[in-house]
Amino acid sequence: MKQQNQARKKGKLAAAKYTFGNNITLAAEKGVNTATTGIDTTTNAYGIAYALSPNMTVGYTYAKTDVDAQTQDEKLQVVSLGYNLGPVLANVQYVKGENVGNTAASDGETLYLSISTKF
């Protein structure tokens, strides 16, 4: 049987989250991936959330992705509002993206609405 030489992808992820007195949550995350081509992708993300009530939370997230082979960094900003009423969840997010996919001038905005249930 012939042995095949396969390139491998490598990835590392570290994340931390801390909630202060059940009202404010801070989070940070760093991910590094190396593709089979040897190109590194590094993402740093930071978030803060505030519990307006036991059922409603507002949050902000900022993420930046750098790809070695690209000159433009992708930047995402997210503002979210979530409501939890036990088995029913509602979420609204506004997302603003710059250089999406690490492509210059590939900017956009979106509004995301979701309602879900759990049993």
Biopython code that builds the backbone (N, CA, C, O; Angstrom):
import numpy as np
from Bio.PDB.StructureBuilder import StructureBuilder

atoms = [
    (1, "MET", "N", (0.831, -1.160, 0.000)),
    (1, "MET", "CA", (0.000, 0.000, 0.000)),
    (1, "MET", "C", (0.886, 1.237, 0.000)),
    (1, "MET", "O", (1.844, 1.325, 0.768)),
    (2, "LYS", "N", (0.567, 2.175, -0.850)),
    (2, "LYS", "CA", (1.340, 3.401, -0.984)),
    (2, "LYS", "C", (0.920, 4.400, 0.089)),
    (2, "LYS", "O", (-0.270, 4.629, 0.303)),
    (3, "GLN", "N", (1.899, 4.988, 0.756)),
    (3, "GLN", "CA", (1.603, 5.958, 1.799)),
    (3, "GLN", "C", (1.490, 7.337, 1.180)),
    (3, "GLN", "O", (2.338, 7.750, 0.390)),
    (4, "GLN", "N", (0.425, 8.050, 1.552)),
    (4, "GLN", "CA", (0.209, 9.386, 1.008)),
    (4, "GLN", "C", (0.734, 10.433, 1.975)),
    (4, "GLN", "O", (0.586, 10.315, 3.191)),
    (5, "ASN", "N", (1.344, 11.450, 1.412)),
    (5, "ASN", "CA", (1.819, 12.563, 2.209)),
    (5, "ASN", "C", (0.735, 13.629, 2.212)),
    (5, "ASN", "O", (0.503, 14.274, 1.189)),
    (6, "GLN", "N", (0.068, 13.824, 3.340)),
    (6, "GLN", "CA", (-1.008, 14.796, 3.432)),
    (6, "GLN", "C", (-0.573, 15.972, 4.290)),
    (6, "GLN", "O", (-0.012, 15.807, 5.373)),
    (7, "ALA", "N", (-0.849, 17.171, 3.770)),
    (7, "ALA", "CA", (-0.578, 18.374, 4.546)),
    (7, "ALA", "C", (-1.635, 18.485, 5.641)),
    (7, "ALA", "O", (-2.777, 18.060, 5.463)),
    (8, "ARG", "N", (-1.249, 19.050, 6.752)),
    (8, "ARG", "CA", (-2.172, 19.174, 7.879)),
    (8, "ARG", "C", (-2.470, 20.636, 8.167)),
    (8, "ARG", "O", (-1.640, 21.518, 7.946)),
    (9, "LYS", "N", (-3.653, 20.862, 8.656)),
    (9, "LYS", "CA", (-4.035, 22.182, 9.136)),
    (9, "LYS", "C", (-3.844, 22.194, 10.644)),
    (9, "LYS", "O", (-4.070, 21.188, 11.316)),
    (10, "LYS", "N", (-3.426, 23.343, 11.171)),
    (10, "LYS", "CA", (-3.250, 23.479, 12.611)),
    (10, "LYS", "C", (-4.089, 24.647, 13.087)),
    (10, "LYS", "O", (-4.247, 25.641, 12.378)),
    (11, "GLY", "N", (-4.621, 24.524, 14.281)),
    (11, "GLY", "CA", (-5.392, 25.616, 14.844)),
    (11, "GLY", "C", (-5.258, 25.668, 16.353)),
    (11, "GLY", "O", (-5.099, 24.640, 17.011)),
    (12, "LYS", "N", (-5.322, 26.871, 16.892)),
    (12, "LYS", "CA", (-5.281, 27.087, 18.332)),
    (12, "LYS", "C", (-6.349, 28.126, 18.658)),
    (12, "LYS", "O", (-6.572, 29.072, 17.903)),
    (13, "LEU", "N", (-7.004, 27.926, 19.799)),
    (13, "LEU", "CA", (-8.032, 28.863, 20.237)),
    (13, "LEU", "C", (-7.941, 29.011, 21.746)),
    (13, "LEU", "O", (-7.865, 28.024, 22.477)),
    (14, "ALA", "N", (-7.951, 30.252, 22.200)),
    (14, "ALA", "CA", (-7.986, 30.531, 23.635)),
    (14, "ALA", "C", (-9.084, 31.555, 23.875)),
    (14, "ALA", "O", (-9.194, 32.539, 23.144)),
    (15, "ALA", "N", (-9.897, 31.323, 24.901)),
    (15, "ALA", "CA", (-11.001, 32.227, 25.196)),
    (15, "ALA", "C", (-11.172, 32.352, 26.704)),
    (15, "ALA", "O", (-10.868, 31.431, 27.461)),
    (16, "ALA", "N", (-11.662, 33.504, 27.117)),
    (16, "ALA", "CA", (-11.930, 33.733, 28.534)),
    (16, "ALA", "C", (-13.177, 34.596, 28.658)),
    (16, "ALA", "O", (-13.431, 35.467, 27.826)),
    (17, "LYS", "N", (-13.954, 34.340, 29.714)),
    (17, "LYS", "CA", (-15.172, 35.104, 29.966)),
    (17, "LYS", "C", (-15.329, 35.255, 31.474)),
    (17, "LYS", "O", (-15.078, 34.318, 32.232)),
    (18, "TYR", "N", (-15.746, 36.442, 31.899)),
    (18, "TYR", "CA", (-15.967, 36.656, 33.322)),
    (18, "TYR", "C", (-17.198, 37.543, 33.497)),
    (18, "TYR", "O", (-17.353, 38.550, 32.806)),
    (19, "THR", "N", (-18.074, 37.156, 34.432)),
    (19, "THR", "CA", (-19.265, 37.930, 34.747)),
    (19, "THR", "C", (-19.092, 38.589, 36.115)),
    (19, "THR", "O", (-18.775, 37.926, 37.103)),
    (20, "PHE", "N", (-19.304, 39.889, 36.151)),
    (20, "PHE", "CA", (-19.195, 40.675, 37.376)),
    (20, "PHE", "C", (-20.585, 40.871, 37.981)),
    (20, "PHE", "O", (-21.417, 41.559, 37.389)),
    (21, "GLY", "N", (-20.847, 40.291, 39.123)),
    (21, "GLY", "CA", (-22.083, 40.507, 39.844)),
    (21, "GLY", "C", (-23.355, 40.231, 39.061)),
    (21, "GLY", "O", (-24.377, 40.868, 39.315)),
    (22, "ASN", "N", (-23.321, 39.310, 38.127)),
    (22, "ASN", "CA", (-24.480, 38.915, 37.319)),
    (22, "ASN", "C", (-25.007, 39.997, 36.382)),
    (22, "ASN", "O", (-26.057, 39.801, 35.771)),
    (23, "ASN", "N", (-24.317, 41.139, 36.243)),
    (23, "ASN", "CA", (-24.804, 42.182, 35.340)),
    (23, "ASN", "C", (-23.906, 42.439, 34.140)),
    (23, "ASN", "O", (-24.400, 42.611, 33.026)),
    (24, "ILE", "N", (-22.611, 42.468, 34.348)),
    (24, "ILE", "CA", (-21.677, 42.784, 33.265)),
    (24, "ILE", "C", (-20.805, 41.569, 32.989)),
    (24, "ILE", "O", (-20.235, 40.969, 33.900)),
    (25, "THR", "N", (-20.716, 41.222, 31.706)),
    (25, "THR", "CA", (-19.861, 40.114, 31.281)),
    (25, "THR", "C", (-18.838, 40.641, 30.277)),
    (25, "THR", "O", (-19.197, 41.343, 29.332)),
    (26, "LEU", "N", (-17.573, 40.305, 30.481)),
    (26, "LEU", "CA", (-16.497, 40.620, 29.547)),
    (26, "LEU", "C", (-15.974, 39.317, 28.966)),
    (26, "LEU", "O", (-15.880, 38.310, 29.667)),
    (27, "ALA", "N", (-15.634, 39.339, 27.680)),
    (27, "ALA", "CA", (-15.121, 38.134, 27.025)),
    (27, "ALA", "C", (-14.028, 38.516, 26.032)),
    (27, "ALA", "O", (-14.047, 39.604, 25.457)),
    (28, "ALA", "N", (-13.088, 37.616, 25.841)),
    (28, "ALA", "CA", (-12.014, 37.803, 24.860)),
    (28, "ALA", "C", (-11.671, 36.450, 24.267)),
    (28, "ALA", "O", (-11.777, 35.417, 24.928)),
    (29, "GLU", "N", (-11.256, 36.477, 23.004)),
    (29, "GLU", "CA", (-10.933, 35.232, 22.304)),
    (29, "GLU", "C", (-9.835, 35.502, 21.283)),
    (29, "GLU", "O", (-9.820, 36.542, 20.625)),
    (30, "LYS", "N", (-8.918, 34.549, 21.164)),
    (30, "LYS", "CA", (-7.878, 34.629, 20.136)),
    (30, "LYS", "C", (-7.780, 33.271, 19.466)),
    (30, "LYS", "O", (-7.645, 32.242, 20.128)),
    (31, "GLY", "N", (-7.849, 33.285, 18.147)),
    (31, "GLY", "CA", (-7.719, 32.058, 17.372)),
    (31, "GLY", "C", (-6.647, 32.221, 16.313)),
    (31, "GLY", "O", (-6.568, 33.261, 15.659)),
    (32, "VAL", "N", (-5.820, 31.198, 16.141)),
    (32, "VAL", "CA", (-4.774, 31.196, 15.115)),
    (32, "VAL", "C", (-4.896, 29.891, 14.342)),
    (32, "VAL", "O", (-4.901, 28.809, 14.929)),
    (33, "ASN", "N", (-4.993, 30.001, 13.027)),
    (33, "ASN", "CA", (-5.069, 28.821, 12.161)),
    (33, "ASN", "C", (-3.999, 28.910, 11.100)),
    (33, "ASN", "O", (-3.732, 29.982, 10.557)),
    (34, "THR", "N", (-3.386, 27.774, 10.807)),
    (34, "THR", "CA", (-2.422, 27.682, 9.715)),
    (34, "THR", "C", (-2.994, 26.743, 8.673)),
    (34, "THR", "O", (-3.255, 25.573, 8.954)),
    (35, "ALA", "N", (-3.188, 27.258, 7.471)),
    (35, "ALA", "CA", (-3.739, 26.462, 6.379)),
    (35, "ALA", "C", (-2.679, 25.530, 5.812)),
    (35, "ALA", "O", (-1.499, 25.638, 6.146)),
    (36, "THR", "N", (-3.107, 24.622, 4.960)),
    (36, "THR", "CA", (-2.175, 23.692, 4.325)),
    (36, "THR", "C", (-1.151, 24.438, 3.471)),
    (36, "THR", "O", (-0.087, 23.900, 3.163)),
    (37, "THR", "N", (-1.468, 25.666, 3.093)),
    (37, "THR", "CA", (-0.543, 26.474, 2.299)),
    (37, "THR", "C", (0.484, 27.194, 3.161)),
    (37, "THR", "O", (1.403, 27.824, 2.637)),
    (38, "GLY", "N", (0.330, 27.104, 4.502)),
    (38, "GLY", "CA", (1.255, 27.771, 5.404)),
    (38, "GLY", "C", (0.858, 29.195, 5.741)),
    (38, "GLY", "O", (1.599, 29.896, 6.429)),
    (39, "ILE", "N", (-0.296, 29.632, 5.270)),
    (39, "ILE", "CA", (-0.758, 30.991, 5.541)),
    (39, "ILE", "C", (-1.487, 31.011, 6.891)),
    (39, "ILE", "O", (-2.383, 30.205, 7.142)),
    (40, "ASP", "N", (-1.086, 31.938, 7.740)),
    (40, "ASP", "CA", (-1.711, 32.067, 9.063)),
    (40, "ASP", "C", (-2.885, 33.035, 9.026)),
    (40, "ASP", "O", (-2.841, 34.067, 8.356)),
    (41, "THR", "N", (-3.929, 32.682, 9.757)),
    (41, "THR", "CA", (-5.078, 33.548, 9.976)),
    (41, "THR", "C", (-5.205, 33.738, 11.480)),
    (41, "THR", "O", (-5.265, 32.761, 12.227)),
    (42, "THR", "N", (-5.247, 34.991, 11.929)),
    (42, "THR", "CA", (-5.357, 35.297, 13.348)),
    (42, "THR", "C", (-6.595, 36.151, 13.576)),
    (42, "THR", "O", (-6.789, 37.178, 12.924)),
    (43, "THR", "N", (-7.425, 35.711, 14.508)),
    (43, "THR", "CA", (-8.627, 36.467, 14.868)),
    (43, "THR", "C", (-8.588, 36.810, 16.347)),
    (43, "THR", "O", (-8.349, 35.949, 17.194)),
    (44, "ASN", "N", (-8.827, 38.079, 16.643)),
    (44, "ASN", "CA", (-8.968, 38.556, 18.015)),
    (44, "ASN", "C", (-10.375, 39.120, 18.159)),
    (44, "ASN", "O", (-10.801, 39.934, 17.340)),
    (45, "ALA", "N", (-11.098, 38.701, 19.187)),
    (45, "ALA", "CA", (-12.454, 39.183, 19.406)),
    (45, "ALA", "C", (-12.618, 39.573, 20.867)),
    (45, "ALA", "O", (-12.070, 38.936, 21.766)),
    (46, "TYR", "N", (-13.391, 40.641, 21.082)),
    (46, "TYR", "CA", (-13.644, 41.154, 22.425)),
    (46, "TYR", "C", (-15.121, 41.482, 22.546)),
    (46, "TYR", "O", (-15.725, 41.989, 21.601)),
    (47, "GLY", "N", (-15.700, 41.202, 23.686)),
    (47, "GLY", "CA", (-17.111, 41.486, 23.864)),
    (47, "GLY", "C", (-17.435, 41.951, 25.262)),
    (47, "GLY", "O", (-16.730, 41.650, 26.226)),
    (48, "ILE", "N", (-18.522, 42.696, 25.347)),
    (48, "ILE", "CA", (-19.053, 43.128, 26.638)),
    (48, "ILE", "C", (-20.572, 43.018, 26.562)),
    (48, "ILE", "O", (-21.175, 43.341, 25.539)),
    (49, "ALA", "N", (-21.175, 42.564, 27.639)),
    (49, "ALA", "CA", (-22.629, 42.447, 27.697)),
    (49, "ALA", "C", (-23.112, 42.960, 29.040)),
    (49, "ALA", "O", (-22.419, 42.868, 30.053)),
    (50, "TYR", "N", (-24.320, 43.502, 29.021)),
    (50, "TYR", "CA", (-24.925, 44.005, 30.248)),
    (50, "TYR", "C", (-26.332, 43.443, 30.372)),
    (50, "TYR", "O", (-27.131, 43.544, 29.442)),
    (51, "ALA", "N", (-26.632, 42.854, 31.515)),
    (51, "ALA", "CA", (-27.965, 42.308, 31.774)),
    (51, "ALA", "C", (-28.871, 43.443, 32.225)),
    (51, "ALA", "O", (-28.726, 43.949, 33.338)),
    (52, "LEU", "N", (-29.808, 43.849, 31.367)),
    (52, "LEU", "CA", (-30.759, 44.901, 31.705)),
    (52, "LEU", "C", (-31.772, 44.428, 32.733)),
    (52, "LEU", "O", (-32.282, 45.206, 33.540)),
    (53, "SER", "N", (-32.048, 43.137, 32.683)),
    (53, "SER", "CA", (-32.955, 42.482, 33.628)),
    (53, "SER", "C", (-32.566, 41.003, 33.644)),
    (53, "SER", "O", (-31.675, 40.607, 32.893)),
    (54, "PRO", "N", (-33.197, 40.182, 34.468)),
    (54, "PRO", "CA", (-32.868, 38.753, 34.433)),
    (54, "PRO", "C", (-33.166, 38.091, 33.080)),
    (54, "PRO", "O", (-32.623, 37.028, 32.777)),
    (55, "ASN", "N", (-34.024, 38.715, 32.272)),
    (55, "ASN", "CA", (-34.410, 38.113, 30.988)),
    (55, "ASN", "C", (-33.867, 38.835, 29.764)),
    (55, "ASN", "O", (-33.968, 38.299, 28.660)),
    (56, "MET", "N", (-33.298, 40.025, 29.907)),
    (56, "MET", "CA", (-32.880, 40.810, 28.741)),
    (56, "MET", "C", (-31.428, 41.256, 28.874)),
    (56, "MET", "O", (-31.006, 41.747, 29.922)),
    (57, "THR", "N", (-30.669, 41.076, 27.787)),
    (57, "THR", "CA", (-29.251, 41.428, 27.769)),
    (57, "THR", "C", (-28.929, 42.205, 26.500)),
    (57, "THR", "O", (-29.449, 41.900, 25.427)),
    (58, "VAL", "N", (-28.069, 43.207, 26.628)),
    (58, "VAL", "CA", (-27.558, 43.955, 25.489)),
    (58, "VAL", "C", (-26.046, 43.743, 25.445)),
    (58, "VAL", "O", (-25.397, 43.666, 26.488)),
    (59, "GLY", "N", (-25.481, 43.649, 24.224)),
    (59, "GLY", "CA", (-24.049, 43.390, 24.127)),
    (59, "GLY", "C", (-23.402, 44.028, 22.921)),
    (59, "GLY", "O", (-24.075, 44.430, 21.972)),
    (60, "TYR", "N", (-22.086, 44.114, 22.971)),
    (60, "TYR", "CA", (-21.277, 44.641, 21.870)),
    (60, "TYR", "C", (-20.073, 43.724, 21.679)),
    (60, "TYR", "O", (-19.435, 43.320, 22.651)),
    (61, "THR", "N", (-19.768, 43.398, 20.436)),
    (61, "THR", "CA", (-18.616, 42.559, 20.106)),
    (61, "THR", "C", (-17.807, 43.227, 18.998)),
    (61, "THR", "O", (-18.369, 43.785, 18.056)),
    (62, "TYR", "N", (-16.490, 43.165, 19.122)),
    (62, "TYR", "CA", (-15.575, 43.641, 18.079)),
    (62, "TYR", "C", (-14.624, 42.505, 17.744)),
    (62, "TYR", "O", (-14.022, 41.907, 18.636)),
    (63, "ALA", "N", (-14.491, 42.211, 16.466)),
    (63, "ALA", "CA", (-13.577, 41.145, 16.031)),
    (63, "ALA", "C", (-12.745, 41.633, 14.852)),
    (63, "ALA", "O", (-13.240, 42.342, 13.975)),
    (64, "LYS", "N", (-11.475, 41.242, 14.847)),
    (64, "LYS", "CA", (-10.559, 41.610, 13.763)),
    (64, "LYS", "C", (-9.821, 40.361, 13.322)),
    (64, "LYS", "O", (-9.251, 39.646, 14.146)),
    (65, "THR", "N", (-9.830, 40.094, 12.018)),
    (65, "THR", "CA", (-9.147, 38.932, 11.453)),
    (65, "THR", "C", (-8.064, 39.389, 10.488)),
    (65, "THR", "O", (-8.313, 40.173, 9.572)),
    (66, "ASP", "N", (-6.852, 38.881, 10.713)),
    (66, "ASP", "CA", (-5.703, 39.187, 9.871)),
    (66, "ASP", "C", (-5.260, 37.905, 9.170)),
    (66, "ASP", "O", (-5.030, 36.882, 9.814)),
    (67, "VAL", "N", (-5.143, 37.971, 7.849)),
    (67, "VAL", "CA", (-4.632, 36.850, 7.062)),
    (67, "VAL", "C", (-3.299, 37.285, 6.486)),
    (67, "VAL", "O", (-3.209, 38.336, 5.850)),
    (68, "ASP", "N", (-2.240, 36.468, 6.707)),
    (68, "ASP", "CA", (-0.889, 36.839, 6.267)),
    (68, "ASP", "C", (-0.814, 37.255, 4.806)),
    (68, "ASP", "O", (-0.101, 38.202, 4.475)),
    (69, "ALA", "N", (-1.527, 36.576, 3.938)),
    (69, "ALA", "CA", (-1.417, 36.830, 2.506)),
    (69, "ALA", "C", (-2.274, 38.004, 2.042)),
    (69, "ALA", "O", (-2.217, 38.364, 0.867)),
    (70, "GLN", "N", (-3.052, 38.604, 2.909)),
    (70, "GLN", "CA", (-3.943, 39.702, 2.532)),
    (70, "GLN", "C", (-3.445, 41.009, 3.146)),
    (70, "GLN", "O", (-2.820, 41.011, 4.206)),
    (71, "THR", "N", (-3.729, 42.110, 2.470)),
    (71, "THR", "CA", (-3.318, 43.411, 2.997)),
    (71, "THR", "C", (-4.406, 44.071, 3.833)),
    (71, "THR", "O", (-4.124, 45.004, 4.585)),
    (72, "GLN", "N", (-5.646, 43.599, 3.712)),
    (72, "GLN", "CA", (-6.764, 44.201, 4.435)),
    (72, "GLN", "C", (-7.205, 43.314, 5.598)),
    (72, "GLN", "O", (-7.399, 42.112, 5.421)),
    (73, "ASP", "N", (-7.360, 43.888, 6.760)),
    (73, "ASP", "CA", (-7.887, 43.160, 7.914)),
    (73, "ASP", "C", (-9.408, 43.227, 7.890)),
    (73, "ASP", "O", (-9.989, 44.280, 7.627)),
    (74, "GLU", "N", (-10.042, 42.104, 8.164)),
    (74, "GLU", "CA", (-11.495, 42.069, 8.291)),
    (74, "GLU", "C", (-11.863, 42.555, 9.687)),
    (74, "GLU", "O", (-11.258, 42.133, 10.673)),
    (75, "LYS", "N", (-12.856, 43.445, 9.775)),
    (75, "LYS", "CA", (-13.305, 43.963, 11.058)),
    (75, "LYS", "C", (-14.818, 43.832, 11.144)),
    (75, "LYS", "O", (-15.540, 44.214, 10.223)),
    (76, "LEU", "N", (-15.285, 43.290, 12.255)),
    (76, "LEU", "CA", (-16.712, 43.143, 12.490)),
    (76, "LEU", "C", (-17.082, 43.801, 13.805)),
    (76, "LEU", "O", (-16.373, 43.675, 14.803)),
    (77, "GLN", "N", (-18.204, 44.506, 13.788)),
    (77, "GLN", "CA", (-18.774, 45.077, 14.995)),
    (77, "GLN", "C", (-20.221, 44.596, 15.096)),
    (77, "GLN", "O", (-20.975, 44.665, 14.125)),
    (78, "VAL", "N", (-20.598, 44.109, 16.273)),
    (78, "VAL", "CA", (-21.934, 43.546, 16.464)),
    (78, "VAL", "C", (-22.554, 44.166, 17.712)),
    (78, "VAL", "O", (-21.939, 44.196, 18.778)),
    (79, "VAL", "N", (-23.776, 44.656, 17.561)),
    (79, "VAL", "CA", (-24.576, 45.110, 18.689)),
    (79, "VAL", "C", (-25.766, 44.163, 18.764)),
    (79, "VAL", "O", (-26.446, 43.938, 17.763)),
    (80, "SER", "N", (-26.019, 43.610, 19.942)),
    (80, "SER", "CA", (-27.089, 42.615, 20.050)),
    (80, "SER", "C", (-27.982, 42.896, 21.250)),
    (80, "SER", "O", (-27.570, 43.497, 22.242)),
    (81, "LEU", "N", (-29.220, 42.436, 21.115)),
    (81, "LEU", "CA", (-30.199, 42.517, 22.186)),
    (81, "LEU", "C", (-30.887, 41.163, 22.255)),
    (81, "LEU", "O", (-31.455, 40.698, 21.267)),
    (82, "GLY", "N", (-30.838, 40.535, 23.413)),
    (82, "GLY", "CA", (-31.431, 39.215, 23.575)),
    (82, "GLY", "C", (-32.469, 39.210, 24.683)),
    (82, "GLY", "O", (-32.331, 39.896, 25.696)),
    (83, "TYR", "N", (-33.524, 38.410, 24.465)),
    (83, "TYR", "CA", (-34.587, 38.280, 25.450)),
    (83, "TYR", "C", (-34.852, 36.805, 25.671)),
    (83, "TYR", "O", (-35.044, 36.056, 24.714)),
    (84, "ASN", "N", (-34.866, 36.379, 26.931)),
    (84, "ASN", "CA", (-35.052, 34.983, 27.275)),
    (84, "ASN", "C", (-36.266, 34.860, 28.184)),
    (84, "ASN", "O", (-36.290, 35.402, 29.289)),
    (85, "LEU", "N", (-37.270, 34.140, 27.700)),
    (85, "LEU", "CA", (-38.450, 33.894, 28.511)),
    (85, "LEU", "C", (-38.629, 32.390, 28.669)),
    (85, "LEU", "O", (-39.631, 31.812, 28.248)),
    (86, "GLY", "N", (-37.623, 31.773, 29.290)),
    (86, "GLY", "CA", (-37.670, 30.324, 29.481)),
    (86, "GLY", "C", (-37.499, 29.582, 28.167)),
    (86, "GLY", "O", (-36.406, 29.573, 27.601)),
    (87, "PRO", "N", (-38.569, 28.955, 27.671)),
    (87, "PRO", "CA", (-38.437, 28.152, 26.455)),
    (87, "PRO", "C", (-38.423, 28.968, 25.159)),
    (87, "PRO", "O", (-38.173, 28.415, 24.088)),
    (88, "VAL", "N", (-38.689, 30.273, 25.244)),
    (88, "VAL", "CA", (-38.714, 31.119, 24.046)),
    (88, "VAL", "C", (-37.576, 32.131, 24.138)),
    (88, "VAL", "O", (-37.415, 32.823, 25.143)),
    (89, "LEU", "N", (-36.788, 32.199, 23.060)),
    (89, "LEU", "CA", (-35.658, 33.119, 22.991)),
    (89, "LEU", "C", (-35.823, 34.036, 21.788)),
    (89, "LEU", "O", (-36.199, 33.578, 20.710)),
    (90, "ALA", "N", (-35.547, 35.322, 21.959)),
    (90, "ALA", "CA", (-35.576, 36.276, 20.853)),
    (90, "ALA", "C", (-34.243, 37.009, 20.831)),
    (90, "ALA", "O", (-33.694, 37.352, 21.878)),
    (91, "ASN", "N", (-33.728, 37.246, 19.628)),
    (91, "ASN", "CA", (-32.423, 37.880, 19.479)),
    (91, "ASN", "C", (-32.456, 38.822, 18.278)),
    (91, "ASN", "O", (-32.962, 38.470, 17.212)),
    (92, "VAL", "N", (-31.911, 40.020, 18.465)),
    (92, "VAL", "CA", (-31.746, 40.988, 17.386)),
    (92, "VAL", "C", (-30.275, 41.379, 17.368)),
    (92, "VAL", "O", (-29.699, 41.713, 18.403)),
    (93, "GLN", "N", (-29.665, 41.333, 16.168)),
    (93, "GLN", "CA", (-28.261, 41.730, 16.033)),
    (93, "GLN", "C", (-28.104, 42.673, 14.852)),
    (93, "GLN", "O", (-28.689, 42.461, 13.790)),
    (94, "TYR", "N", (-27.312, 43.709, 15.049)),
    (94, "TYR", "CA", (-26.899, 44.592, 13.964)),
    (94, "TYR", "C", (-25.409, 44.357, 13.774)),
    (94, "TYR", "O", (-24.627, 44.489, 14.715)),
    (95, "VAL", "N", (-25.019, 44.006, 12.550)),
    (95, "VAL", "CA", (-23.617, 43.686, 12.259)),
    (95, "VAL", "C", (-23.102, 44.639, 11.186)),
    (95, "VAL", "O", (-23.734, 44.820, 10.145)),
    (96, "LYS", "N", (-21.945, 45.247, 11.454)),
    (96, "LYS", "CA", (-21.268, 46.089, 10.480)),
    (96, "LYS", "C", (-19.929, 45.445, 10.171)),
    (96, "LYS", "O", (-19.133, 45.208, 11.079)),
    (97, "GLY", "N", (-19.668, 45.159, 8.902)),
    (97, "GLY", "CA", (-18.426, 44.514, 8.502)),
    (97, "GLY", "C", (-17.614, 45.374, 7.558)),
    (97, "GLY", "O", (-18.157, 46.012, 6.655)),
    (98, "GLU", "N", (-16.301, 45.386, 7.774)),
    (98, "GLU", "CA", (-15.360, 46.077, 6.890)),
    (98, "GLU", "C", (-14.388, 45.053, 6.318)),
    (98, "GLU", "O", (-13.885, 44.195, 7.044)),
    (99, "ASN", "N", (-14.128, 45.143, 5.029)),
    (99, "ASN", "CA", (-13.176, 44.258, 4.355)),
    (99, "ASN", "C", (-13.520, 42.785, 4.612)),
    (99, "ASN", "O", (-12.647, 41.978, 4.929)),
    (100, "VAL", "N", (-14.796, 42.457, 4.470)),
    (100, "VAL", "CA", (-15.273, 41.100, 4.739)),
    (100, "VAL", "C", (-14.534, 40.113, 3.834)),
    (100, "VAL", "O", (-14.384, 40.346, 2.635)),
    (101, "GLY", "N", (-14.081, 39.023, 4.419)),
    (101, "GLY", "CA", (-13.277, 38.051, 3.672)),
    (101, "GLY", "C", (-11.884, 38.575, 3.376)),
    (101, "GLY", "O", (-11.201, 38.067, 2.487)),
    (102, "ASN", "N", (-11.450, 39.615, 4.135)),
    (102, "ASN", "CA", (-10.153, 40.267, 3.937)),
    (102, "ASN", "C", (-10.019, 40.830, 2.525)),
    (102, "ASN", "O", (-8.932, 40.841, 1.949)),
    (103, "THR", "N", (-11.141, 41.298, 1.976)),
    (103, "THR", "CA", (-11.174, 41.892, 0.643)),
    (103, "THR", "C", (-11.442, 43.381, 0.787)),
    (103, "THR", "O", (-12.427, 43.777, 1.411)),
    (104, "ALA", "N", (-10.574, 44.212, 0.215)),
    (104, "ALA", "CA", (-10.699, 45.661, 0.322)),
    (104, "ALA", "C", (-12.054, 46.129, -0.195)),
    (104, "ALA", "O", (-12.553, 45.649, -1.212)),
    (105, "ALA", "N", (-12.632, 47.078, 0.532)),
    (105, "ALA", "CA", (-13.906, 47.719, 0.173)),
    (105, "ALA", "C", (-15.081, 46.746, 0.096)),
    (105, "ALA", "O", (-16.103, 47.058, -0.514)),
    (106, "SER", "N", (-14.946, 45.588, 0.701)),
    (106, "SER", "CA", (-16.059, 44.639, 0.776)),
    (106, "SER", "C", (-16.738, 44.854, 2.130)),
    (106, "SER", "O", (-16.587, 44.064, 3.062)),
    (107, "ASP", "N", (-17.488, 45.951, 2.199)),
    (107, "ASP", "CA", (-18.115, 46.364, 3.449)),
    (107, "ASP", "C", (-19.611, 46.068, 3.390)),
    (107, "ASP", "O", (-20.194, 45.958, 2.311)),
    (108, "GLY", "N", (-20.213, 45.942, 4.550)),
    (108, "GLY", "CA", (-21.646, 45.707, 4.562)),
    (108, "GLY", "C", (-22.230, 45.817, 5.948)),
    (108, "GLY", "O", (-21.518, 45.853, 6.952)),
    (109, "GLU", "N", (-23.547, 45.868, 5.974)),
    (109, "GLU", "CA", (-24.305, 45.914, 7.214)),
    (109, "GLU", "C", (-25.455, 44.936, 7.096)),
    (109, "GLU", "O", (-25.978, 44.703, 6.006)),
    (110, "THR", "N", (-25.847, 44.363, 8.227)),
    (110, "THR", "CA", (-26.981, 43.452, 8.221)),
    (110, "THR", "C", (-27.710, 43.528, 9.546)),
    (110, "THR", "O", (-27.130, 43.855, 10.581)),
    (111, "LEU", "N", (-28.989, 43.220, 9.490)),
    (111, "LEU", "CA", (-29.819, 43.122, 10.679)),
    (111, "LEU", "C", (-30.321, 41.691, 10.748)),
    (111, "LEU", "O", (-30.916, 41.188, 9.796)),
    (112, "TYR", "N", (-30.081, 41.041, 11.872)),
    (112, "TYR", "CA", (-30.421, 39.630, 12.051)),
    (112, "TYR", "C", (-31.454, 39.519, 13.162)),
    (112, "TYR", "O", (-31.239, 40.020, 14.265)),
    (113, "LEU", "N", (-32.557, 38.873, 12.880)),
    (113, "LEU", "CA", (-33.608, 38.641, 13.859)),
    (113, "LEU", "C", (-33.847, 37.152, 13.982)),
    (113, "LEU", "O", (-33.923, 36.445, 12.977)),
    (114, "SER", "N", (-33.966, 36.672, 15.209)),
    (114, "SER", "CA", (-34.278, 35.243, 15.378)),
    (114, "SER", "C", (-35.182, 35.038, 16.578)),
    (114, "SER", "O", (-35.079, 35.737, 17.586)),
    (115, "ILE", "N", (-36.062, 34.075, 16.449)),
    (115, "ILE", "CA", (-36.902, 33.613, 17.547)),
    (115, "ILE", "C", (-36.775, 32.102, 17.559)),
    (115, "ILE", "O", (-36.940, 31.447, 16.530)),
    (116, "SER", "N", (-36.485, 31.559, 18.717)),
    (116, "SER", "CA", (-36.317, 30.109, 18.802)),
    (116, "SER", "C", (-36.980, 29.595, 20.056)),
    (116, "SER", "O", (-37.336, 30.357, 20.955)),
    (117, "THR", "N", (-37.138, 28.293, 20.098)),
    (117, "THR", "CA", (-37.732, 27.660, 21.262)),
    (117, "THR", "C", (-36.930, 26.419, 21.595)),
    (117, "THR", "O", (-36.253, 25.853, 20.737)),
    (118, "LYS", "N", (-37.013, 26.000, 22.857)),
    (118, "LYS", "CA", (-36.339, 24.792, 23.270)),
    (118, "LYS", "C", (-37.305, 23.975, 24.123)),
    (118, "LYS", "O", (-38.165, 24.532, 24.806)),
    (119, "PHE", "N", (-37.163, 22.695, 24.079)),
    (119, "PHE", "CA", (-38.057, 21.787, 24.809)),
    (119, "PHE", "C", (-37.294, 21.069, 25.888)),
    (119, "PHE", "O", (-37.867, 20.259, 26.616)),
]
sb = StructureBuilder()
sb.init_structure("model")
sb.init_model(0)
sb.init_chain("A")
sb.init_seg("    ")
for serial, (resi, resn, name, xyz) in enumerate(atoms, 1):
    if name == "N":
        sb.init_residue(resn, " ", resi, " ")
    sb.init_atom(name, np.array(xyz, "f"), 0.0, 1.0, " ", f" {name:<3s}", serial, name[0])
structure = sb.get_structure()
